[in-house]
Amino acid sequence: MPEDKKYRSLLRDLQQMGKVVVAFSGGVDSTFLLHAAHEALGTNVLAVTLATPYIPRSELAEAKALADSLGVRHRVVVEPFPEAIRNNPPDHCYLCKRHLFSALLAMAAEERIDHVLEGTNSDDLQDFRPGLRALRELGVESPLLNAGLAKDDIRRLSRGLGLSVWDKPAKACLLSRIPVDTRVEEAELRRIEEGEEFLARIGFPSVRLRSHGEIARIEVPLEEIPALIAAARQHGVDDRLKALGYRHVTVDLAGYRRGSLNRGPDAAS
């Protein structure tokens, strides 16, 4: 166990809970939280992954593999597309979190588990995250935040614990690739997912493929743009994305910006 005051504080808090459900996406934060919960509570931990059409399927597969490697009981709950966010409203993050965690709380009640946990960290408070309001309204708990753990702390401790995701790039749901107030079809989500997976395979794991109908706008960190231009020629990026149905493929010269498709206050990644 890492010799870290915040980590020890986290374990103490978890031990007092008895039994917990952990909302588990397979990202850095939720994997770290799940590991800590398992260390503190053993078999009294249930990891639940909420599978929606706007979560990349590759993320679901990774979550299953990670839960198995940690030896934690894991359940995948398939949720249909909530009609309240089908047109991608500016507050889709709030509405989605409210919908999904209500389902998770109902499941926890059936299991007679009082504590539902999720992986918000202290750095998340620096961003505008309307989904956090939904979590607070529902009484979902954020042990990493309560322990004062920031993203750098979590990555450092995860590395020390041997967690394979310690340096995994941050992800966001695929709704953040589509302009707000736009009808979302599942075929469009799959097109975006396939395009991003291709770009990740050729060396750009932090990519965002913003989809504007017939136009694909690629965002990568600013310092990666020269490499992307070179890779585009080598790997046929234009042809590959046009094969998915785009007529025009562009690179955003401003680089990756959080929430670049949100006109409203709901800034997604």
C-alpha positions, 0 to 999 in steps of 0.5 A, spaced: 500 500 500 502 506 498 505 510 504 500 516 503 496 520 508 490 521 503 490 514 501 490 512 508 484 517 509 480 514 503 481 507 506 479 509 513 472 512 510 471 506 505 472 501 511 466 505 515 461 504 509 461 497 510 458 495 503 458 499 497 456 500 489 462 503 485 460 506 479 465 503 474 467 506 467 474 503 467 477 510 467 483 512 471 479 515 477 474 509 478 479 504 477 483 507 483 477 508 487 475 501 485 481 498 487 481 502 494 474 500 495 476 492 494 482 493 499 478 496 504 472 492 504 474 486 500 468 482 497 463 487 500 464 491 493 460 491 487 462 495 481 457 497 476 458 499 469 452 503 466 452 501 458 449 506 454 449 507 446 454 514 447 459 510 451 464 507 446 464 499 446 471 499 447 471 502 454 466 497 456 470 491 454 476 495 458 472 496 464 470 488 464 477 486 463 479 491 469 474 489 474 476 481 472 483 483 474 482 486 480 477 480 482 471 485 484 464 483 483 462 486 476 455 488 473 454 491 467 447 494 466 445 496 459 441 502 459 437 505 453 438 512 450 434 516 454 429 520 450 430 527 454 437 527 451 436 524 444 436 532 441 443 533 445 440 539 449 445 543 453 444 540 460 445 533 457 450 531 462 446 533 468 440 529 465 444 523 463 447 523 470 440 524 473 437 518 469 443 513 470 445 514 477 437 514 479 437 507 476 444 505 480 441 507 486 435 503 485 439 497 484 443 499 490 437 499 494 435 492 491 442 489 494 441 493 500 447 497 499 447 504 502 453 507 499 453 509 492 460 511 490 463 515 484 470 518 482 470 525 482 476 528 484 478 535 487 481 537 480 474 536 477 471 542 481 475 547 477 471 545 471 464 547 470 461 540 471 453 540 471 453 532 472 456 534 479 449 537 481 445 531 479 450 527 483 449 531 489 442 532 489 441 524 489 446 523 495 451 519 491 458 519 494 465 522 492 470 519 496 476 521 492 474 528 493 472 527 500 480 525 501 482 531 497 485 527 492 487 531 485 488 527 478 496 527 479 495 524 486 491 519 483 495 517 477 501 517 482 498 512 487 495 508 481 502 507 478 505 505 485 499 500 485 501 497 479 494 499 476 495 499 468 490 505 467 495 510 471 496 514 465 490 513 461 488 519 457 481 522 460 475 520 456 468 523 455 462 520 452 460 521 445 455 526 445 460 531 446 463 530 439 456 532 436 453 540 437 448 541 442 441 541 440 442 536 434 438 530 434 443 524 435 442 517 432 446 511 434 449 510 427 452 517 428 455 515 434 458 508 431 461 512 426 465 517 431 467 511 435 470 508 429 473 514 427 476 515 433 479 508 434 482 508 428 486 515 430 488 512 436 491 506 433 495 510 429 498 514 435 493 519 437 489 516 444 487 523 446 483 525 440 476 528 439 473 527 432 468 532 432 462 531 427 458 536 423 454 532 419 458 531 413 465 534 416 469 531 421 473 536 425 479 532 428 482 535 435 488 533 438 493 536 443 496 542 440 503 539 440 501 533 436 498 537 430 505 536 426 505 529 427 497 528 425 499 532 419 504 527 417 500 521 420 495 523 415 499 522 409 502 515 411 496 512 414 490 515 409 486 519 414 482 522 409 480 516 405 479 512 412 474 517 415 471 519 408 469 511 408 465 512 414 461 517 410 464 524 411 465 529 405 470 533 408 476 531 413 479 537 417 484 538 423 482 544 428 489 548 428 487 551 435 488 544 438 484 540 443 479 544 447 475 542 452 467 542 450 469 546 444 462 544 441 458 546 447 454 553 446 451 552 452 454 552 459 454 544 459 462 543 457 463 536 456 470 534 454 
